Amino acid sequence: MNNTELQVVSFDAEDLLKIAEIHSQNTNNASFTDCSVWYHAKKAGGRLLTGDSKLRKVAENNDLKVSHVLVYSKLFSVTEIVSPMVVLIKLSSAPSPVS
């Protein structure tokens, strides 16, 4: 995968079991969905994009590269992967983070 491609991944039963294990062992109350993206980022040797500070901290403590999603939203619009208007619409309609 080069620097301008995003990849949609799927998972099999083995992946699902590993995600469930991460979910049951995490101490930061990460959702199953959070654990899924954490698992796939680690499996792919990729970078986890998140705005969740608890998830970021636990992922970094597990040697995973993490970036704030807003940094990449800006990059996507500047490199024309998506238009600035799409980024604005998506960010405007995103649910507010819970403290």
N, C-alpha and C positions, 0 to 999 in steps of 0.2 A: 504494500500500500504506500503510495507516495504522499507527500505532505498536503496535497489538496483534495484528497479523497476521504470521504466518510464511508464507513462500512456498517451495514446492518447485519447483525449476526443472529444465528438461531442456536438452540441448545438441544442436547439429547438428554436421555434419562440420567446418564452419568454426571453431566453438567448440573442437572437439577439437584441431584443428591449433594454435590459439592457446594452449591449455592445454599441449600438448606442447612448444611453443616456450618458454613460461615454465618448464616443468619442466627443459628442457635447459639453460637459461641461469641458473637459480638457483644460488647459491653456498652455500646453507645446508642442502643435502641434503633439501629438502622433498620429500615423497612426491608422486606424481601426484595423489592425492586432495587433499592440501593445496593443490596448485597449482590444482586445480579449484575449490575453495571460494574461494580467493584471486581467481581470474579472475572468478567469478560475482559476488562482492561488489563488485569494482571495476566490472564491466560494469553492474550494477544501481545503482551509486552508493550501495551499502549499507554495512554494517558487518560486518567479519569477527569472528566469535566464536571464540576459540581459547584453549587453555591452554598452547600451545607457544610458548615465549619466542623461539626462533629464527625461527619463522614470523611472530610478532608484529613482531619487529624489522625483518625484510626487507619486510613489508607496509607498515609505517609509513614506511619509507624510500622506498617507492613511492607515498606520499601516499594510503594507504588508511586509513580509520577502523577502529580495532581495539579490541575490548574483551575482557577475560578472560571466558571462558564462565561462570565461577561467579557473576559479577555478574548476568548475565542469568538464570541458573538461579534465583536468589533473586527477581528481578523477576517471572519467569514464575509462581512459586508465590504471590507476594504479590498479583499482579493476577488470580490464578485462571485464567491461561491453561492451566496444568497444576497439579495438586494438589501440595502439599508432599511427599506420600508418593511420587508419581511421580518428582519430582526426586531424592529420597533414594534410591529404588531404582535409578534410572539412574546416579547418581553412584557408588553402592556397587558396581555391576556394571561400571563403566567400567575398562578396563585401566589399569594404573599407567603414568605417563609414564616414558620412558626418558631417563636423563640423558646 
